[in-house]
Amino acid sequence: MGIRLEFVLIILIVMTIVLTTMVELTDPKTTNIQHYKELEFHNTTFIDVDNKQMQAKLYTTYGLRKEGVLSLDKLRYHTKNIKLLLADKGTYKEDILYLDGNVSLQEKEGFLYITDHANYHQDTHMLHITSDFVAMMNKNIIKGKTLSYNTLQKEGNATKIDAVIYTSEK
């Protein structure tokens, strides 16, 4: 009364099938993470043009576009009304440029604004300063908490201002 060889082989085959279907050969931690870059660049200049002229120019030392969001380092931006806009970091999402770290905006024939955080809406040409700021032109100095400024019409609204304004005599 011995065990027949066919039964031993059938049991071994069934055990092999069960074990191979239960063992997962890939690591789930590495397959769930999706790291991909849509675009990466260094020391690059972007020029926005229409049919007639240049609309804006942006230079950055490093940029990365991931999931539709463009992140920029050490950016320099200018348009026909903005002489120079500088920031340490910038994030461009849905026509809004979010600026962080040593943000300064020098207008052509206008004020120099210095702050730490600001948002520039490219479509409406609105600059929203969201932290303490200083605005200077010649001897005129304006300090405040927040500012919304239209760079086309050169009109703005600020909160909690402290200003020294010099006017000309008539």
Secondary structure, DSSP 4 states (H G I P E B T S, - for coil): -PPPHHHHHHHHHHHHHHHHHH---S-HHHHH-----SEEEEEEEEEEE-SSSEEEEEEEEEEEEETTEEEEEEEEEEESSEEEEEEEEEEEETTEEEEEEEEEEEETTS-EEEEEEEEEETTTTEEEE-S-EEEEETTEEEEESEEEEETTTTEEEEES-EEE------
